[in-house]
Amino acid sequence: MAFGFMAAIRNRHFNSLLGNVVMAFFNVLSFSLLVRLLSLTAFGEWVLFIGTYNLLDQVRTALLQSGLIKFYAGVEEETGRRVTGAAWYISLVLTLSYVALSFVVYFVAYNRFNDTWHLFIQWLGLLSLFSLPMNFATWVLQAEHRFEKIVLVRLMQNGSFLLLLGGLYLAGMVTLPNVLYAYCGSMSLASLYCLLRKWTRIRTIFFRTKAQAQELFRFGKHIVGSMVSSSLLNYSDTLVIRTLLNPAAVAIYSIPQKFMEVIEIILRSFVATAQPTLSSAANRHDYAAVAKAFAKYTGTVTLLILPFIIGLLLFTQPLIIILADRAYLGATDIVRIILLSAIFWPMDRFIGVTLDMINLPQINFYKNFLKLVLNVACDILFVWIYTDIRSVALASFLNVIFAVVFGYYFMKQRLDVKLRDIWDLGIQECKRLLAKVMRKAAVADEV
């Protein structure tokens, strides 16, 4: 039965999900280790640093990932070389700019930062350089639908970081600088692994053309504003809490973000596989198929995450103790508020992807930008009035509702989408997937 079940589900959706599960699993383990070994203040500073690095990485990903997938997948070998070469050229220029900028900020604004951030700023650009081959390889592998290879990349990076943290713990050397060096080391190992496996296509940089680079840049710049605005949401929460409250509050607020990894891995996995389907239908101008795909994916993922949300709501406090420590039980209400808002995450996420695929990236940008502005305004106002980090979670809940209403209104102008379709098609797809798994499992058992 077990072999039949695995045979039934092993496809691109499963491999995409597995890659995100591996990443989340090791992230939770390393998070649990750091939250216990670092003080509240030190851990809060680490969370803010990782948020800063992720923001820089999101800019690079937004500019290149979608364009690389769009122009590389399914094309002739010569065209594919030009696309990846152009993407490598742009990514190197951007990454080296990060390196230069980090050192400029270090020398120009030295007196504005403490000793910890003197170290962090020096390594921000270098970390983006060390991670570039690994990230680029995952983009190429996604375009080629080789999600099983992405699992290995995730395993190498996250697994090596956890092992290095374990070594630091055994040696009694867990400090913020050493944690940073371990993180950079794990990125370097994963990038070296991708280079040795020849998944980066780095040699194609010699086949780049100016026209292809311009095409990639024109496409990617529309995605950057939207993705960065979306990524800034959590970062703005962290920054407001750090500024108006204290680093310890940042550490407390980081707990629900780890709870959300369960939801995020499902969302990221289905978005990765839904994007080519939506894009293909949109390129054919088959907007009925786009609307159906949107409703099916949104409904299916919403139904899939509901059991996880209910389970996390029921066992919030025991899970916080397992994940962190009793000192972090103050995050209980924050976790529950954000879990309730997560019910609307699939609709928000797939509205954004669909708007991009039907050539309305500017609407998706407006949606995410207004969401960010509203988030910052509500964060500052609520924290100023209540001096309570639970108010930040409430602001996030209100922002998700706003984004869904705003995006759905404009999407309805182009697509014949009904809320009822999301429910109906979601149930149908879940039943179909379950029936498929059971049928193939039964056939495999008979064999």
C-alpha positions as CSV (number, residue, x, y, z in Angstrom):
1,M,0.0,0.0,0.0
2,A,2.8,2.4,0.9
3,F,4.6,1.8,-2.4
4,G,1.4,2.3,-4.3
5,F,0.7,5.6,-2.5
6,M,4.2,6.9,-3.3
7,A,3.8,5.9,-6.9
8,A,0.5,7.7,-7.1
9,I,1.7,11.1,-5.7
10,R,5.2,11.3,-7.1
11,N,4.9,14.0,-9.8
12,R,5.9,17.6,-10.2
13,H,3.4,18.8,-7.6
14,F,4.8,16.3,-5.1
15,N,8.4,17.1,-5.8
16,S,7.8,20.8,-5.6
17,L,6.0,20.2,-2.2
18,L,8.8,18.0,-1.1
19,G,11.5,20.6,-1.8
20,N,9.6,23.2,0.3
21,V,9.0,20.6,3.1
22,V,12.7,19.9,3.3
23,M,13.5,23.6,3.4
24,A,10.8,24.2,6.1
25,F,11.8,21.2,8.1
26,F,15.5,22.2,8.4
27,N,14.5,25.9,8.9
28,V,12.4,24.9,11.9
29,L,15.2,22.8,13.4
30,S,17.8,25.5,13.0
31,F,15.3,28.1,14.3
32,S,14.5,26.0,17.4
33,L,18.3,25.7,18.0
34,L,19.0,29.4,17.6
35,V,16.0,30.5,19.7
36,R,17.3,28.4,22.6
37,L,21.0,29.3,22.3
38,L,20.8,33.0,21.7
39,S,19.4,35.7,24.0
40,L,16.1,37.4,23.1
41,T,18.0,40.5,22.1
42,A,20.6,38.6,20.0
43,F,17.9,36.5,18.3
44,G,15.9,39.6,17.5
45,E,19.0,41.1,15.8
46,W,19.5,37.9,13.8
47,V,15.9,37.9,12.7
48,L,16.2,41.5,11.5
49,F,19.5,40.7,9.6
50,I,17.9,37.7,7.8
51,G,14.9,39.8,6.9
52,T,17.3,42.4,5.3
53,Y,19.2,39.8,3.4
54,N,15.9,38.2,2.2
55,L,14.7,41.5,1.0
56,L,17.8,41.9,-1.2
57,D,17.4,38.4,-2.5
58,Q,13.7,39.0,-3.3
59,V,14.7,41.9,-5.6
60,R,17.0,39.7,-7.5
61,T,14.5,36.8,-7.6
62,A,11.7,39.0,-8.8
63,L,13.8,40.6,-11.5
64,L,14.9,37.3,-13.0
65,Q,13.1,34.2,-11.9
66,S,9.7,34.7,-13.7
67,G,11.4,36.0,-16.8
68,L,13.9,33.1,-16.9
69,I,11.0,30.6,-16.6
70,K,8.9,32.4,-19.2
71,F,11.6,32.7,-21.9
72,Y,13.6,29.6,-21.2
73,A,11.0,26.8,-20.8
74,G,10.2,24.9,-23.9
75,V,12.5,26.9,-26.3
76,E,15.3,25.7,-28.6
77,E,18.7,25.1,-27.1
78,E,20.3,28.1,-28.7
79,T,17.6,30.4,-27.5
80,G,17.8,28.9,-24.0
81,R,21.5,29.6,-23.9
82,R,20.9,33.2,-24.8
83,V,18.2,33.5,-22.1
84,T,20.3,32.0,-19.3
85,G,23.4,33.9,-20.4
86,A,21.5,37.2,-20.3
87,A,20.0,36.3,-16.9
88,W,23.5,35.5,-15.6
89,Y,24.8,38.8,-16.8
90,I,22.0,40.8,-15.1
91,S,22.2,38.8,-11.9
92,L,26.0,39.3,-11.6
93,V,25.7,43.1,-12.2
94,L,23.0,43.3,-9.6
95,T,24.8,41.1,-7.0
96,L,28.2,42.9,-7.4
97,S,26.2,46.2,-6.9
98,Y,25.0,44.7,-3.6
99,V,28.6,44.0,-2.6
100,A,29.7,47.5,-3.4
101,L,26.7,49.1,-1.7
102,S,27.2,47.1,1.5
103,F,30.7,48.4,1.9
104,V,29.7,52.0,1.0
105,V,27.0,51.9,3.7
106,Y,29.5,50.4,6.1
107,F,32.0,53.3,5.7
108,V,29.5,56.2,5.2
109,A,27.1,55.3,8.0
110,Y,29.6,53.6,10.4
111,N,28.7,55.7,13.4
112,R,24.9,54.9,13.0
113,F,25.3,51.2,13.7
114,N,26.5,49.1,16.7
115,D,29.3,46.5,16.5
116,T,26.9,43.7,15.6
117,W,25.6,45.5,12.6
118,H,29.1,46.6,11.5
119,L,29.7,42.9,10.9
120,F,26.3,42.2,9.4
121,I,26.6,45.0,6.8
122,Q,30.0,43.9,5.7
123,W,28.6,40.4,5.0
124,L,25.2,41.3,3.4
125,G,26.6,41.8,-0.1
126,L,29.0,38.8,0.2
127,L,26.2,36.6,1.3
128,S,24.1,37.5,-1.8
129,L,27.2,36.6,-3.9
130,F,27.7,33.2,-2.2
131,S,24.0,32.3,-2.7
132,L,23.8,33.4,-6.3
133,P,24.8,30.0,-8.0
134,M,22.4,28.1,-5.7
135,N,19.5,30.4,-6.4
136,F,20.2,30.5,-10.2
137,A,20.3,26.8,-10.3
138,T,16.9,26.5,-8.7
139,W,15.4,28.9,-11.3
140,V,16.7,26.8,-14.2
141,L,15.6,23.6,-12.6
142,Q,12.1,25.0,-12.0
143,A,11.9,26.1,-15.7
144,E,12.9,22.5,-16.7
145,H,10.4,21.0,-14.2
146,R,13.2,19.1,-12.5
147,F,11.8,19.7,-9.0
148,E,13.5,16.5,-7.7
149,K,16.8,18.2,-8.2
150,I,15.7,21.3,-6.2
151,V,15.0,18.9,-3.3
152,L,18.8,18.1,-3.3
153,V,19.8,21.7,-3.4
154,R,17.5,22.6,-0.5
155,L,18.8,19.6,1.4
156,M,22.4,20.6,0.9
157,Q,22.0,24.2,2.0
158,N,19.6,23.8,4.9
159,G,21.1,20.5,6.1
160,S,24.7,21.9,6.1
161,F,23.6,25.0,8.1
162,L,22.0,22.8,10.7
163,L,25.1,20.6,10.9
164,L,27.3,23.7,11.3
165,L,25.1,25.0,14.0
166,G,25.3,21.6,15.8
167,G,29.1,21.8,15.6
168,L,29.1,25.3,17.1
169,Y,26.9,24.1,19.9
170,L,29.1,21.1,20.7
171,A,32.1,23.4,20.7
172,G,30.4,26.0,22.9
173,M,30.9,28.7,20.2
174,V,27.4,29.8,19.4
175,T,27.7,33.6,18.9
176,L,26.1,35.9,16.4
177,P,29.2,36.2,14.3
178,N,29.7,32.5,14.2
179,V,26.1,31.9,13.3
180,L,26.6,34.3,10.4
181,Y,29.7,32.5,9.2
182,A,27.9,29.2,9.4
183,Y,25.0,30.6,7.3
184,C,27.4,31.9,4.7
185,G,29.2,28.6,4.7
186,S,26.0,26.6,4.0
187,M,25.2,28.9,1.1
188,S,28.7,28.5,-0.3
189,L,28.5,24.7,0.0
190,A,25.1,24.6,-1.8
191,S,26.4,26.9,-4.6
192,L,29.5,24.8,-5.1
193,Y,27.4,21.7,-5.3
194,C,25.2,23.2,-8.0
195,L,28.3,24.4,-9.9
196,L,29.8,20.9,-9.8
197,R,26.5,19.3,-11.0
198,K,26.4,21.9,-13.8
199,W,22.9,23.0,-12.9
200,T,23.7,26.7,-13.0
201,R,24.4,27.0,-16.8
202,I,27.0,29.6,-15.9
203,R,29.0,29.1,-19.1
204,T,26.0,30.4,-21.1
205,I,27.0,33.9,-20.0
206,F,29.2,33.9,-23.1
207,F,26.1,33.5,-25.3
208,R,24.2,36.5,-23.9
209,T,22.8,39.1,-26.2
210,K,21.9,42.7,-25.4
211,A,18.4,42.3,-26.9
212,Q,17.7,39.3,-24.7
213,A,19.0,41.0,-21.6
214,Q,16.8,44.0,-22.3
215,E,13.7,41.7,-22.8
216,L,14.4,40.0,-19.5
217,F,14.8,43.3,-17.7
218,R,11.6,44.8,-19.2
219,F,9.6,41.8,-18.1
220,G,11.2,41.5,-14.7
221,K,10.9,45.1,-13.6
222,H,7.1,44.8,-13.5
223,I,7.4,41.9,-11.1
224,V,10.0,43.5,-8.8
225,G,7.7,46.2,-7.3
226,S,5.0,43.7,-6.6
227,M,7.2,41.0,-5.0
228,V,9.3,43.5,-3.0
229,S,6.2,45.2,-1.7
230,S,4.9,41.8,-0.6
231,S,8.2,40.9,1.0
232,L,8.4,44.2,2.8
233,L,5.2,43.3,4.8
234,N,6.9,41.0,7.3
235,Y,10.0,43.2,7.3
236,S,8.0,46.3,8.0
237,D,6.4,44.5,10.9
238,T,9.8,43.6,12.3
239,L,11.2,47.1,11.8
240,V,8.2,48.8,13.5
241,I,8.4,46.5,16.4
242,R,12.2,46.9,16.7
243,T,11.8,50.7,16.5
244,L,8.7,51.3,18.7
245,L,9.2,48.4,21.2
246,N,12.4,46.4,21.5
247,P,14.5,43.5,20.0
248,A,12.9,41.0,22.5
249,A,9.5,41.8,21.0
250,V,11.0,41.1,17.5
251,A,12.0,37.6,18.8
252,I,8.4,37.0,20.1
253,Y,6.9,38.1,16.8
254,S,9.1,35.7,14.9
255,I,7.3,32.7,16.4
256,P,4.1,32.9,14.3
257,Q,6.3,33.3,11.2
258,K,7.7,29.9,11.8
259,F,4.2,28.5,12.4
260,M,3.2,29.9,9.0
261,E,5.9,27.8,7.3
262,V,3.4,24.9,7.3
263,I,1.0,27.0,5.2
264,E,3.7,28.6,3.1
265,I,5.3,25.3,1.9
266,I,1.9,24.2,0.5
267,L,1.3,27.6,-1.1
268,R,4.7,28.0,-2.6
269,S,4.6,24.5,-4.0
270,F,1.3,24.9,-5.8
271,V,2.2,28.4,-7.0
272,A,5.4,27.0,-8.6
273,T,3.4,24.5,-10.6
274,A,0.4,26.7,-11.3
275,Q,2.4,29.5,-12.9
276,P,3.1,27.6,-16.2
277,T,-0.5,26.5,-16.5
278,L,-1.9,30.0,-16.0
279,S,0.8,31.5,-18.4
280,S,0.1,28.9,-21.1
281,A,-3.7,29.6,-21.0
282,A,-3.1,33.4,-21.0
283,N,-0.7,33.2,-24.0
284,R,-3.5,31.4,-25.9
285,H,-5.9,34.2,-24.8
286,D,-8.1,31.4,-23.4
287,Y,-9.3,33.4,-20.4
288,A,-12.0,30.9,-19.6
289,A,-9.2,28.4,-18.9
290,V,-7.3,31.0,-16.9
291,A,-10.4,31.6,-14.7
292,K,-10.9,27.9,-14.2
293,A,-7.3,27.3,-13.3
294,F,-7.4,30.2,-10.8
295,A,-10.5,28.9,-9.2
296,K,-9.3,25.3,-9.1
297,Y,-5.9,26.1,-7.6
298,T,-7.3,28.6,-5.1
299,G,-10.1,26.3,-3.9
300,T,-7.8,23.2,-3.7
301,V,-5.1,24.9,-1.7
302,T,-7.6,26.5,0.6
303,L,-9.2,23.2,1.4
304,L,-5.7,21.6,1.8
305,I,-4.5,24.1,4.4
306,L,-7.7,24.2,6.5
307,P,-6.9,21.0,8.5
308,F,-3.4,22.4,9.2
309,I,-4.9,25.7,10.4
310,I,-7.4,23.9,12.7
311,G,-4.7,21.7,14.1
312,L,-2.3,24.6,14.8
313,L,-5.1,26.5,16.4
314,L,-5.9,23.6,18.8
315,F,-2.3,23.0,19.8
316,T,-0.8,26.4,19.6
317,Q,0.7,26.5,23.1
318,P,2.3,23.0,23.1
319,L,3.8,23.7,19.7
320,I,5.3,27.0,20.9
321,I,6.9,25.2,23.8
322,I,8.3,22.5,21.4
323,L,9.4,25.1,18.8
324,A,10.9,27.6,21.2
325,D,10.4,27.7,25.0
326,R,7.8,28.7,27.6
327,A,9.3,32.2,27.5
328,Y,7.7,32.6,24.1
329,L,4.1,31.7,25.1
330,G,3.4,35.5,24.8
331,A,3.2,34.8,21.1
332,T,0.0,32.6,21.5
333,D,-2.6,35.2,20.6
334,I,-0.4,36.5,17.7
335,V,-0.1,33.0,16.3
336,R,-3.9,32.5,16.4
337,I,-4.7,35.8,14.8
338,I,-2.3,35.2,11.9
339,L,-3.6,31.6,11.5
340,L,-7.1,33.0,11.0
341,S,-5.8,35.4,8.4
342,A,-4.0,32.5,6.6
343,I,-7.4,31.2,5.4
344,F,-7.4,34.0,2.9
345,W,-3.7,33.6,1.8
346,P,-4.4,31.2,-1.1
347,M,-6.9,33.6,-2.7
348,D,-4.5,36.6,-2.2
349,R,-1.5,34.7,-3.6
350,F,-3.3,33.2,-6.7
351,I,-5.0,36.6,-7.5
352,G,-1.5,38.1,-7.7
353,V,-0.1,35.3,-9.9
354,T,-3.1,35.4,-12.2
355,L,-2.9,39.2,-12.6
356,D,0.8,38.8,-13.6
357,M,0.0,36.1,-16.1
358,I,-2.8,38.1,-17.8
359,N,-0.5,41.0,-18.3
360,L,-1.8,43.1,-15.4
361,P,1.4,43.2,-13.2
362,Q,0.8,46.8,-12.5
363,I,-2.5,46.0,-10.7
364,N,-0.7,43.4,-8.7
365,F,1.9,45.9,-7.8
366,Y,-0.8,48.5,-6.7
367,K,-2.4,45.8,-4.6
368,N,0.8,44.9,-2.8
369,F,2.0,48.4,-2.5
370,L,-1.2,49.7,-1.0
371,K,-1.2,46.6,1.3
372,L,2.3,47.6,2.4
373,V,1.3,51.3,3.0
374,L,-1.8,50.2,5.0
375,N,0.3,47.7,7.0
376,V,2.9,50.3,8.0
377,A,0.2,52.9,8.9
378,C,-1.8,50.4,10.9
379,D,1.3,49.0,12.6
380,I,2.5,52.4,13.8
381,L,-1.0,53.6,14.8
382,F,-2.0,50.4,16.7
383,V,1.4,50.0,18.4
384,W,1.3,53.7,19.4
385,I,-2.2,53.4,20.8
386,Y,-2.0,49.9,22.5
387,T,1.8,49.3,22.9
388,D,1.1,45.7,22.2
389,I,2.6,43.4,19.5
390,R,-0.8,41.7,19.1
391,S,-2.0,44.8,17.3
392,V,0.6,44.2,14.6
393,A,-0.9,40.8,13.9
394,L,-4.4,42.4,13.7
395,A,-3.0,44.9,11.2
396,S,-1.8,42.0,9.1
397,F,-5.2,40.4,9.2
398,L,-6.9,43.6,7.9
399,N,-4.3,43.9,5.1
400,V,-5.0,40.4,3.8
401,I,-8.8,41.2,3.6
402,F,-8.1,44.4,1.8
403,A,-5.7,42.7,-0.7
404,V,-8.3,40.0,-1.6
405,V,-11.1,42.5,-2.1
406,F,-8.9,44.9,-4.2
407,G,-7.4,42.2,-6.3
408,Y,-10.6,40.3,-6.9
409,Y,-12.4,43.5,-8.0
410,F,-9.9,44.2,-10.8
411,M,-9.5,40.5,-11.8
412,K,-13.2,40.3,-12.3
413,Q,-12.9,43.0,-15.0
414,R,-11.0,40.6,-17.2
415,L,-12.1,37.1,-16.0
416,D,-15.4,35.5,-15.5
417,V,-14.6,34.3,-12.0
418,K,-17.2,33.5,-9.3
419,L,-16.5,32.8,-5.7
420,R,-18.8,29.8,-5.9
421,D,-16.5,28.3,-8.5
422,I,-13.5,28.4,-6.1
423,W,-15.5,26.2,-3.7
424,D,-17.0,23.8,-6.3
425,L,-13.8,23.3,-8.3
426,G,-11.7,23.0,-5.2
427,I,-13.9,20.2,-3.8
428,Q,-13.9,18.5,-7.2
429,E,-10.1,18.6,-7.5
430,C,-9.6,17.3,-4.0
431,K,-12.0,14.4,-4.7
432,R,-10.2,13.7,-8.0
433,L,-6.8,13.7,-6.4
434,L,-8.0,11.4,-3.5
435,A,-9.6,9.0,-6.0
436,K,-6.4,9.0,-8.1
437,V,-4.2,8.2,-5.2
438,M,-6.5,5.4,-4.0
439,R,-6.9,3.9,-7.5
440,K,-3.2,3.8,-8.3
441,A,-2.4,2.6,-4.8
442,A,-4.9,-0.3,-5.3
443,V,-3.5,-1.2,-8.7
444,A,0.1,-1.1,-7.4
445,D,-0.9,-3.5,-4.5
446,E,-2.4,-5.9,-6.9
447,V,0.8,-6.0,-8.9
